[in-house]
Amino acid sequence: MSYPDQVYRGESGEVSAGFRPASTPPDIGGTGKDAIHYLATTATTRGEFGLYRVEMRAKAGGPRTHFHKSISESFYILDGTVRLFDGARWIDARKGDFLHVPQGGLHAFRNDSDAPADMLLLFTPGAPREEYFEQVSQLADATDEERAEFFVKHDSYFVE
């Protein structure tokens, strides 16, 4: 296995890092609610990956079993208990646990516990997940056709 093709062609490096303090408010939601923090978006990583911190309130639930055709998804539990479905079984994942789901892998997640949970989601390669996160809650009044179109646009294929 070798390194990927060079992206930066300069000889002396550049100042281009982006710092996000822990005190930055969430991009979606707020304190005591479900919240999503955009740590590194597809735009900031030039399409390489998307990294998001997801705060889930107690009994928050989560998406049904699904898969992605073009992106992988990884879960790292920061705090609390998140139920992760690895395609074969549900696992009560706790602080420090990690699950990687390659393209095509069935998966789901939810918080069924009586306590909040916090996790990182990593999508590779990067995809415009921000639009997905911002608009998925608006599907309640969508037609079946609009809902199906939205999920296909966002590479989300539900199986149940």
URJOTA-V785551 format. One record per residue. N is the residue number from 1. RES is the residue in one small letter. PHI is phi in whole degrees, -180 to 180 (* if undefined). PSI is psi as a letter, one per 20 degrees, with the letter a starting at -180 (* if undefined). OMEGA is omega in radians with two decimals (999 if undefined). Layout:
BEGIN
n	res	phi	psi	omega
N	RES	PHI	PSI	OMEGA
N	RES	PHI	PSI	OMEGA
END
This chain:
BEGIN
n	res	phi	psi	omega
1	m	*	p	-3.11
2	s	-122	r	3.07
3	y	-69	q	3.07
4	p	-68	r	3.08
5	d	-59	q	3.10
6	q	-63	q	3.05
7	v	-107	g	3.12
8	y	-91	p	-3.07
9	r	-110	i	-3.13
10	g	-72	r	-3.10
11	e	-113	i	-3.02
12	s	-122	j	-3.10
13	g	78	r	-3.12
14	e	-153	r	3.06
15	v	-90	o	-3.08
16	s	-148	j	-3.13
17	a	-71	q	3.10
18	g	-122	p	-3.12
19	f	-108	p	3.09
20	r	-126	o	-3.13
21	p	-64	q	3.12
22	a	-60	h	-3.12
23	s	-77	i	3.14
24	t	-64	p	3.13
25	p	-66	q	3.13
26	p	-63	q	3.10
27	d	-79	h	3.08
28	i	-133	p	3.09
29	g	84	a	-3.11
30	g	-169	a	-3.08
31	t	-57	p	3.13
32	g	79	j	3.14
33	k	-122	r	2.96
34	d	-67	p	-3.10
35	a	-145	q	3.08
36	i	-129	p	3.08
37	h	-108	p	3.09
38	y	-84	n	-3.10
39	l	-76	g	3.12
40	a	-148	o	-3.10
41	t	-91	r	3.07
42	t	-55	h	-3.14
43	a	-65	g	-3.09
44	t	-77	h	-3.13
45	t	-103	j	-3.14
46	r	57	k	3.07
47	g	84	j	-3.08
48	e	-73	g	-3.14
49	f	-165	r	2.99
50	g	-131	p	-3.12
51	l	-125	p	-3.05
52	y	-134	q	3.01
53	r	-100	p	-3.09
54	v	-116	o	3.05
55	e	-101	p	-3.10
56	m	-118	p	3.09
57	r	-71	r	3.08
58	a	-58	p	3.12
59	k	57	k	-3.07
60	a	-72	i	-3.06
61	g	72	b	3.14
62	g	171	a	-3.08
63	p	-72	q	3.06
64	r	-69	r	3.12
65	t	-60	p	-3.11
66	h	-154	r	3.04
67	f	-147	r	3.09
68	h	-122	q	-3.14
69	k	-90	h	-3.02
70	s	-117	i	-3.12
71	i	-129	q	2.96
72	s	-94	r	3.13
73	e	-137	p	3.12
74	s	-124	q	-3.09
75	f	-123	p	3.04
76	y	-129	p	-3.06
77	i	-85	p	3.13
78	l	-90	h	-3.09
79	d	-163	q	3.11
80	g	81	a	3.14
81	t	-125	p	3.07
82	v	-117	p	3.06
83	r	-81	p	3.14
84	l	-112	p	3.05
85	f	-103	p	-3.08
86	d	-97	j	-3.12
87	g	99	h	-3.14
88	a	-123	h	-3.06
89	r	-154	q	3.04
90	w	-90	p	-3.12
91	i	-124	p	3.01
92	d	-83	n	-3.10
93	a	-87	p	-3.11
94	r	-125	r	-3.10
95	k	-42	p	3.12
96	g	92	i	3.12
97	d	-77	q	-3.04
98	f	-138	q	3.04
99	l	-136	p	3.05
100	h	-110	p	3.14
101	v	-122	o	3.12
102	p	-72	r	3.10
103	q	-52	p	3.14
104	g	87	i	-3.10
105	g	-77	p	3.07
106	l	-68	p	3.12
107	h	-164	r	3.05
108	a	-162	r	3.06
109	f	-152	q	3.08
110	r	-167	q	3.02
111	n	-110	o	3.10
112	d	-98	i	-3.02
113	s	-78	r	3.11
114	d	-85	j	-3.11
115	a	-128	q	3.07
116	p	-65	r	3.08
117	a	-139	q	-3.06
118	d	-140	p	-3.13
119	m	-148	r	3.00
120	l	-103	p	3.00
121	l	-115	p	3.11
122	l	-121	p	3.07
123	f	-111	p	3.06
124	t	-136	q	-0.27
125	p	-64	r	-3.11
126	g	-61	q	3.10
127	a	-147	q	-3.09
128	p	-75	m	-3.10
129	r	-69	h	3.14
130	e	-58	g	3.12
131	e	-61	g	3.09
132	y	-60	g	-3.11
133	f	-59	h	-3.07
134	e	-75	h	-3.03
135	q	-110	i	-3.06
136	v	-60	h	-3.13
137	s	-71	i	-3.12
138	q	-90	j	-3.07
139	l	-81	i	-3.09
140	a	-56	h	-3.11
141	d	-98	j	-3.12
142	a	-77	q	3.04
143	t	-74	r	3.09
144	d	-59	h	3.14
145	e	-66	g	3.11
146	e	-65	g	3.13
147	r	-64	g	3.13
148	a	-61	g	3.12
149	e	-63	g	3.12
150	f	-60	g	-3.09
151	f	-67	h	3.08
152	v	-64	g	3.11
153	k	-58	h	-3.09
154	h	-105	k	3.01
155	d	51	l	3.13
156	s	-126	o	-3.07
157	y	-118	o	-3.08
158	f	-86	q	-3.05
159	v	-115	i	3.11
160	e	-133	*	999
END
